[in-house]
Amino acid sequence: MNYNQNEKIAQITSQTLIIGVDIAKYKHVARAQDFRGLEFSAPLYFENTDSSFNCFLEWIKKLMNQNNMEKVIVGMEPTGHYWLNLAHFLKAKNIKFVVVNPLHVKKSKELDDNSPTKNDVKDARVIAQLVKDGRYAELRVARKIRDLLSVDLQAVQGQVHNWIDRYFPEFLTVF
């Protein structure tokens, strides 16, 4: 365990509500827990819309009041570009959010029930657990990784255009 992870773990106190969100194209699933892993409430399903995000925010506020929590941290798996809308919403509301590595989620699934099956509700719980354990990246780190991947993507696209121009110059006129 490195110092950075210790700092992340230290941010989670007994007064911190931890939310794990499994991101999907249309409907997200959120689960809430405390620093010990005790769950609060049933999972919340919400859509990728502003009105649903507001319902998600009200759910968070309600859970914070009911359980005497002072802070909240929302963890999510950066699935495609679908997580960006929620991230922008949370940033505008000054709610701390972090992203977890999808590979960590995949590998951690078996810890709870000894089954690697894919399940949105289960994934949201695993994400919350990873946040509790300090196994997440701040947005600036995720953004840096995304920028590096974008540069790589541009290089590969350039290579593909180069190959098409060399070996199939008629490709663009045919299709």
C-alpha positions in Angstrom: 0.0 0.0 0.0 1.6 3.3 -1.0 1.2 6.7 0.7 -1.2 7.9 -1.9 -3.6 5.1 -1.1 -3.3 5.8 2.6 -4.3 9.4 1.9 -7.3 8.2 0.0 -8.3 5.8 2.8 -7.9 8.6 5.4 -10.5 10.7 3.5 -13.1 8.1 4.3 -14.3 8.7 7.9 -17.3 7.4 9.9 -19.1 10.5 8.7 -18.6 9.8 5.0 -21.4 8.4 2.8 -19.9 6.3 0.0 -21.9 5.9 -3.2 -21.0 3.4 -5.9 -22.6 4.0 -9.3 -22.6 1.5 -12.1 -22.8 3.5 -15.3 -24.8 2.3 -18.3 -26.1 3.9 -21.5 -29.6 4.5 -20.3 -30.0 3.6 -16.6 -27.4 3.9 -13.9 -27.6 2.0 -10.5 -26.4 3.5 -7.3 -25.7 1.9 -3.9 -24.8 3.6 -0.7 -22.8 2.4 2.3 -20.7 3.7 5.2 -16.9 3.2 5.9 -17.5 -0.3 7.3 -19.4 -1.4 4.2 -22.9 -1.3 5.9 -25.5 -0.6 3.2 -28.1 2.1 3.4 -31.4 1.8 1.5 -32.2 -0.2 -1.6 -30.3 0.4 -4.8 -31.4 3.5 -6.7 -32.0 3.3 -10.5 -31.7 6.6 -12.4 -31.4 7.6 -16.0 -28.8 9.7 -17.8 -30.9 12.9 -17.6 -30.7 16.1 -15.6 -34.0 15.4 -13.9 -32.9 11.9 -12.9 -29.6 13.4 -11.7 -31.6 15.7 -9.4 -33.5 12.7 -8.0 -30.1 11.1 -7.4 -28.9 14.2 -5.5 -32.1 14.2 -3.4 -31.5 10.5 -2.6 -28.0 11.4 -1.4 -29.2 14.3 0.7 -31.9 12.1 2.3 -29.4 9.3 3.1 -27.0 11.9 4.6 -29.7 13.3 6.9 -31.0 9.9 7.9 -27.5 8.6 8.8 -25.9 11.8 10.2 -23.3 11.9 7.4 -21.3 15.1 6.8 -19.4 14.2 3.6 -20.2 12.2 0.5 -18.0 10.6 -2.1 -19.4 9.1 -5.3 -17.4 6.5 -7.2 -18.1 5.4 -10.7 -16.7 3.2 -13.4 -15.8 5.3 -16.5 -17.9 3.4 -19.0 -17.4 4.8 -22.5 -18.6 8.5 -22.5 -21.8 7.8 -20.5 -20.2 8.7 -17.2 -19.3 12.2 -18.3 -22.8 13.7 -17.9 -23.0 12.6 -14.3 -19.4 13.8 -13.6 -20.2 17.3 -15.0 -23.4 17.3 -12.9 -21.6 16.3 -9.7 -18.8 18.8 -10.3 -21.4 21.6 -10.7 -22.9 20.6 -7.4 -19.5 20.5 -5.7 -19.9 16.8 -4.9 -16.6 14.8 -4.7 -16.5 12.0 -7.3 -13.8 9.6 -8.3 -13.5 6.9 -10.9 -12.5 3.2 -10.4 -10.6 1.1 -12.8 -13.0 -1.3 -14.7 -10.4 -4.1 -14.4 -10.5 -3.7 -10.7 -14.2 -4.0 -10.7 -14.1 -7.1 -12.8 -11.5 -8.7 -10.6 -13.1 -7.8 -7.3 -16.6 -9.2 -8.1 -15.9 -12.6 -6.8 -15.0 -11.3 -3.3 -18.6 -11.0 -2.1 -20.3 -14.0 -3.4 -17.6 -16.1 -5.1 -19.3 -15.5 -8.5 -17.9 -13.4 -11.4 -21.3 -12.8 -12.9 -22.2 -9.4 -14.4 -24.9 -7.6 -12.5 -25.4 -3.8 -12.3 -26.5 -3.9 -8.7 -23.5 -6.0 -7.7 -21.2 -3.8 -9.7 -22.4 -0.7 -7.9 -21.6 -2.4 -4.6 -18.2 -3.5 -5.8 -17.5 0.1 -6.9 -18.4 1.5 -3.5 -16.2 -1.1 -1.8 -13.2 -0.1 -4.0 -13.8 3.6 -3.1 -13.9 2.6 0.6 -10.6 0.8 0.2 -9.0 3.8 -1.6 -8.7 2.0 -5.0 -9.7 4.9 -7.2 -8.3 7.7 -9.3 -9.0 11.3 -9.0 -10.5 12.9 -12.1 -7.3 14.7 -13.0 -5.5 11.3 -13.2 -8.3 9.8 -15.2 -8.3 12.8 -17.5 -4.5 12.5 -18.0 -5.0 8.8 -19.0 -7.8 9.8 -21.3 -5.6 12.4 -23.0 -2.8 9.9 -23.5 -5.3 7.4 -25.0 -6.6 10.1 -27.3 -3.1 10.8 -28.6 -2.7 7.1 -29.2 -6.0 6.9 -31.0 -5.0 9.8 -33.3 -1.8 8.0 -34.1 -3.6 4.8 -35.0 -6.2 6.7 -37.1 -3.3 8.4 -39.0 -1.8 5.0 -39.7 -5.1 3.6 -41.0 -5.5 6.7 -43.3 -2.0 6.2 -44.5 -2.6 2.5 -45.3 -5.9 3.3 -47.1 -4.2 6.0 -49.1 -1.3 3.7 -50.1 -3.1 0.5 -50.8 -6.7 1.4 -51.5 -6.8 4.9 -52.9 -10.2 4.3 -54.4 -11.7 3.3 -51.1 -13.3 6.7 -50.3 -14.8 7.0 -53.8 -16.3 3.5 -53.6 -17.9 3.8 -50.2 
